[in-house]
Amino acid sequence: MKHFFADADLGLIGLLFFFAFFCVTVLWTFRPGGKKTYVEHGDIPLKEKDDE
């Protein structure tokens, strides 16, 4: 088990995986069609409840 955590290749694979995950997250966040959704979600705290 000790050799599993000391393997340099697994560290590189983990680095590449998290870098790819970060890139996909950034691209998803700044995609062209997402602005409308983010504006709607940002306005949620400012809306009044009609239930009361």
N, C-alpha and C positions, 0 to 999 in steps of 0.2 A: 504494500500500500504506500510505503514511503517513496518508492520509485515512481509511482503514478503522479504524485504532486510535484516531483522534481524534474519531470520530463519537459525539456525546452520546446518540443514540438507542440505539446498540448497548450503551453502558454501562448504560443504564436497563433494557434487555432482559436483560442479564447479571445485574444486581442482582435483578430480579424472578424470574429463573430460579433463582438460588441461594437466595433467600428462600423460594420455593415448595418447593425441594428440602429445605431445613432444616425447614420446617413438616411436610412429609410424613414426614421421618425422625423427628421428635419424636412425631407421631401414631402412627407404626408402633411406636415403642419403648414407648409407654405405652398400647397398645391393651389392652382387657380380657383377652383370651385369651393374652397373652404371658407372664404372670407364671410359670406353671408351667414353661414352656420355659427362662426365665432362671434359675429356681431349680435346675433340673436341670443346666444348663450351669455354674452356679456351684459345684455339688457335685463336678464332675469331678476337680479336684485332690485332693479328700479321699477319693476311692474307692481301695480297694486293688485291685491287679491279681490276678486269680485264675490267671493263666498261669504264674506262677513257683512 
